[in-house]
Amino acid sequence: TPAEEADGPLADFLGGGNPALAPLFPPAERGRVHLPGTPFDRRPFAQPPVRASAVAVLHPLIAENLSDAHGLRFRLAGTAGWPGLADHRNAGRPILAAAAILLAFLEAGRLALRTDGLELAEVGFLRPVPVDRAAEAVVAVEPDGAGGWAAVLLDADGGPAARALLRDASAAASGTLDVQPAGRLLAADTVYPLLAAVGFDYGPGFRSIDGLAVAEGRVVARLRQPEQDGFGWHPAVLDGAIQAAVGLALDRLAGADVTVIPAGLATARLTGDPADVRFAVVTERPGGNPDRPVLDIALTDEAGGVLARLDGLAVALVRRSAVAADGGPLAFEASWRVLPPAAAVRAAGEVAVVLGAGQQVPLGFDCPVVHAPEDGADWA
């Protein structure tokens, strides 16, 4: 803190002193580290990780602290922390809910950076994590390259499954929204069959919607509070708010062989009292691609006071055939079309970069560049 910098061990050290550093670290986190005798010694000398066995409970989603000299890492608890994780199923396969990933990021950030005032930005969901291997997954907290911190979810094979920037909360989620039901009303026993029809078959642990009110471009969902199970913000409540978005896509989903995939989230700000959550208000940003809608979600109390916001949730409506065998969506689908020959490509085997009209030439390309006109005329 500024006060510590002005008058504390850091100021003493910068002034040429030799401050006592041991009191800055809890005894359980201290250890003697041997150093190599020569620069050619290949043995590891890192201090062994601090195991969570010395701590009663970290969090229902976080099993243990694996942080060591190589970085800040936290292993997920899987169903040992909360059995309800297995109730979030896609195509019959339990996968880690996006809401659980958001909460794991915030908790790992709190433990690593020792602060409660965090929000998430630029969240990306890269691939699903099977619940049966979630206890092998790790959240790494690392520098983001711009003076801040990022959280990365590494799956059981060590590959990145999700990522987010950790930011100091810029402001509390605030405001008041109208939560009076209007438009088409759907009971819970109607909502969950609709979700099952697009591949999400929720067990009781994730069934937190009591009902939906669907109006033009807006959904109000009444949420029920689950048993806390050691949580503050509960993944079932956050996921219920995300589930409510199905009300915005009733026409697009009716009779279609599609599923819904969360792709990213602009910001997640959870600043109110989670025990007061009663409603979720979901709106779709206008003017977007109907197959790639962007949603804003607010969680409110009984009077409509905003307690949390999930802004800029990007989802993709994709054909089920475009879902990989491991349950992860394909990022792109091949779509071939015949185009007239390009004048810039004169010889068989010559390579050209084909860009859409108005696109900029990527750096590093030194081969011919061809722009496709919007009107479909022969290329110049």
PyMOL commands that set and color helices and strands:
alter all, ss='L'
color gray80, all
select helices_A, chain A and resi 2-6+9-14+22-24+27-29+52-54+78-80+83-87+98-113+131-136+188-197+204-206+235-253+274-276+320-322
alter helices_A, ss='H'
color red, helices_A
select strands_A, chain A and resi 62-65+72-76+89-90+93-94+118-125+138-143+149-154+160-168+184-187+209-215+218-223+258-270+279-284+294-300+306-319+353-356+369-372
alter strands_A, ss='S'
color yellow, strands_A
deselect
rebuild
show_as cartoon
